[in-house]
């Protein structure tokens, strides 16, 4: 009888412990999902994003696989302010570009953004950050980058209201050095976004990536629709998902129609 009581007690203790762990993770997951929807959240993360586009080039035979490695590193610089480093390191494989049979693989140009952001939202609930953006001439081949160094301002403003997050991120990059034979860079990027987080911590997102090239006087507009799920494998927190991308405007011989996106994000909460 005593052994039976001990077994019941042990099972009850295990069940309570598991329930507490699941509840604790649910609370943590809710906070993490909201932080992942916020570009200037105080959360160390490493998104790895694979984008595939085809029907590129004069004969529409070209394709590009671009894997963006995008570490986000927040640093507390005072009681009231964070510095958020956001890096985009592209690894590119392009085939049959600019003509059939041609192609290159390697690193592209790095885009480095730094945001100075208040730790607390404003009285109206706005979250924002501003700072510089740098374009680094890091491409391993001339066909994979612009061979220019550039800089400019960047900023983001957003609001989180329950399960919803909506806002806009923007930057402007102007080249100041690099290969004289290549076109200067003078481009404005605007990225409005909205997302909704379900109770199961699935995040549905919609955003538009619009770039206007002031040198060529050409717009490029890309619409993204994604779904990402937050979960835990052992001690590692992950968000995995993907979606579709559709080019509504692009330069001559650029991508158009439908593309695809897959994303894995590693999370390292403090």
Secondary structure, 3 states (H helix, E strand, C coil): CHHHHHHHHHHHHHHHHHHHHHHHHHHHHHHHHHHHCCCCCCCEEEEEEEEEEEEECCCCCEEEEEEEEEEEEEEECCCCEEEEEEEEEEEEEEECCCCCCCEEEEECCEEEEEEEEECCCCCCCEEEEEEEEEEECCCCCHHHCCCEEEEEEEEEEEEEECCEEEEEEEEEEEEEEECCCCCCCEEEEEEEEEEEECCCCEEEEEEEEEEEECCCCEEEEEEEEEEEEEEEECCEEEEEEEEEEEEEECCCCCCCEEEEEEEEEEEECC
